[in-house]
Amino acid sequence: MPAQSALRLGVLGAANIARLFVAGVRPSAKLEVAAVASRDSARAAAFAREIGVARSHGSYEALLADPEIDAIYLPLPNGLHAEWAIRALEAGKHVLSEKPISVTAAEAKAMFAAARAAGRHLVEAYPYMAQPQTLLLRELLAARTIGKIRLIRASFGFKLGDTGNVRFDAALGGGALLDAGSYAVSLVRLVTGACPIRVMATSQFDHGVDVTTVGTLEFADGSLAHVSCSMATAFHRQASIIGDGGAIETSYLNHPPIGGAAMLRVKRTPTSPSADAPELFETIPVEGGNGFLREAESFADLVAGRSPGWTGASPEESIDVMATLDAMKKSAGSRDWVDVER
Ligand SMILES: NC(=O)c1ccc[n+]([C@@H]2O[C@H](COP(=O)([O-])OP(=O)(O)OC[C@H]3O[C@@H](n4cnc5c(N)ncnc54)[C@H](OP(=O)(O)O)[C@@H]3O)[C@@H](O)[C@H]2O)c1
């Protein structure tokens, strides 16, 4: 049951992901999904009934004008994030935006400028970042458990057959790079703590959007990352982080099943397996659970000024991810190295 001071969230758009988000955050006492909005009032009312939300609005503007709403969860198609985040911030709402935060770094910068001007919080939703496995990963990296990071491989892909999905609409910010590549690049940004200086990428296209993209990211300190993403493969999601003193493997899942797959595999030595020690990786089990719940509670803590506050991407990280994606898009078009313009 939400507490009296619970953050009152409004959902902008009857999006598929909003169904899962609302179900995920329902157990929280820190927030309450108080209203939903759709461009169509009948759809808004039906959506509110379906997902068990008390109030609905027949326009996005009406939700932003609702005085009983403190913050907006923004699951619109990628190409609409910037416009509606800025409108929500200007209406005095805090914003939890679905990833990718925007479709370009320039848009992301304008969004964070709007948040600063309005004195409201804007954050990008990457549920895996709120998971204990990612918090532990950050701790291990901060303690230099695997030495100096030299190489990262991060991938995320799945099969999307429905070409009517918004991910196949270039005008709305579709494509694998923005949808899935944003995850892989965000993990690389989290690990390196830096924006790459230049990138080289290749894409395969279908129905006007990239369905598979691979890229090499080069950092000022000489470390390298390889990222790949696809909407045309079996589901896969894996990252290897390799230092000069060891390695870490993670699935960086958004919602690792409770009592199931949440874990990090950590090798704390640069040596290779031998007859004496055939398996050098130690498996560290960590708590799983719903990433929307953890992420939304972290957002509620941020807005309320409670500790530990926001555990997800900082504005700088979100902007760096978009700058990297911008450069990868450009490189895939030019088939050449492209400097990342931060
Ligand atoms: N974190 C995650 O795990 C995760 C997973 C999936 C998706 N996402 C992100 O969530 C966002 C939404 O993805 P989704 O798959 O849920 O999208 P979706 O089901 O297609 O929903 C998008 C919603 O946007 C609204 N909309 C406004 N203008 C639109 C337009 N011109 N065309 C289509 N829809 C329009 C529609 O709501 P109304 O008609 O009701 O106004 C629609 O229901 C994306 O940014 C995606 O990257 C995140």
The ligand as an ORCA input file, in Angstrom:
! r2SCAN-3c Opt
* xyz 0 1
  N      13.236     -0.836    -20.331
  C      12.753     -1.818    -21.060
  O      12.863     -2.991    -20.701
  C      12.041     -1.497    -22.336
  C      11.433     -2.540    -23.022
  C      10.697     -2.222    -24.138
  C      10.623     -0.915    -24.558
  N      11.273      0.081    -23.914
  C      11.195      1.481    -24.369
  O       9.859      1.921    -24.125
  C       9.414      2.779    -25.170
  C       8.109      2.251    -25.734
  O       8.285      0.964    -26.279
  P       7.011      0.003    -26.514
  O       7.470     -1.189    -27.249
  O       6.286     -0.204    -25.248
  O       6.148      0.918    -27.500
  P       4.619      0.787    -27.968
  O       3.960     -0.379    -27.341
  O       4.623      0.892    -29.431
  O       3.933      2.054    -27.298
  C       4.276      3.343    -27.567
  C       3.063      4.199    -27.205
  O       3.370      5.514    -27.624
  C       2.186      6.185    -27.970
  N       2.406      6.919    -29.231
  C       2.396      8.264    -29.367
  N       2.626      8.621    -30.612
  C       2.797      7.490    -31.313
  C       3.050      7.235    -32.682
  N       3.172      8.226    -33.584
  N       3.163      5.948    -33.070
  C       3.051      4.937    -32.167
  N       2.805      5.132    -30.854
  C       2.669      6.404    -30.438
  C       1.072      5.151    -28.075
  O       0.209      5.371    -26.978
  P      -1.251      6.062    -27.129
  O      -1.761      5.634    -28.468
  O      -1.974      5.470    -26.009
  O      -1.081      7.521    -27.013
  C       1.792      3.825    -27.919
  O       1.053      2.894    -27.175
  C      10.579      2.873    -26.151
  O      11.350      4.005    -25.858
  C      11.406      1.620    -25.866
  O      12.780      1.778    -26.167
  C      11.967     -0.211    -22.788
*
